[in-house]
Amino acid sequence: MKKMIILVALGSALLASAATASAEGCLKGALVGDVAGHYAGHHAVVGAVGGCVVGRHLAKEKRKQADAQALAQQQAQLPPTDAR
């Protein structure tokens, strides 16, 4: 019984960490899509799913741009090499 409780707790913790890692941008997009879908003919669920997909895509693009900018700043701070 004690082993089962530990396994359930561990499984829940793993699922919770995986869900939060992949939800970047989805929650905000789903909220906006839900409201837009509701006003566009009572399609709130469809709007929420679409908003989640779009929000996730935009968050990935934003992260990609931030990573590229950080890499450019790191390269700009490197001392110049003496090419002889």
Residue, then its C-alpha position, 0 to 999 in steps of 0.5 A: m500500500k505504501k509502495m503504491i502511494i509513493l508510485v502514484a505521487l511520483g507519477s503525478a509529479l512527473l506528469a505535472s512537470a511535463a505539463t508545465a514544461s510544454a504549456e508555454g504560451c498555450l494558456k494565454g492563447a487558449l484564453v484569448g481563443d476561448v473568448a474569441g470563439h465564444y463571440a464568433g458563434h459559441h465555438a469556445v472549445v474550438g477557439a481555445v484549442g486554436g488559441c493554444v496552438v497559436g500561442r504555443h507557436l508564438a512562444k516558440e518563435k519568441r524563445k528562438q529570437a531571444d536565444a539568437q539575440a543572446l548568442a549574438q551578444q555573447q559573440a559580440q563580447l568575445p575579444p577579437t582574434d589576431a588573424r596572421 
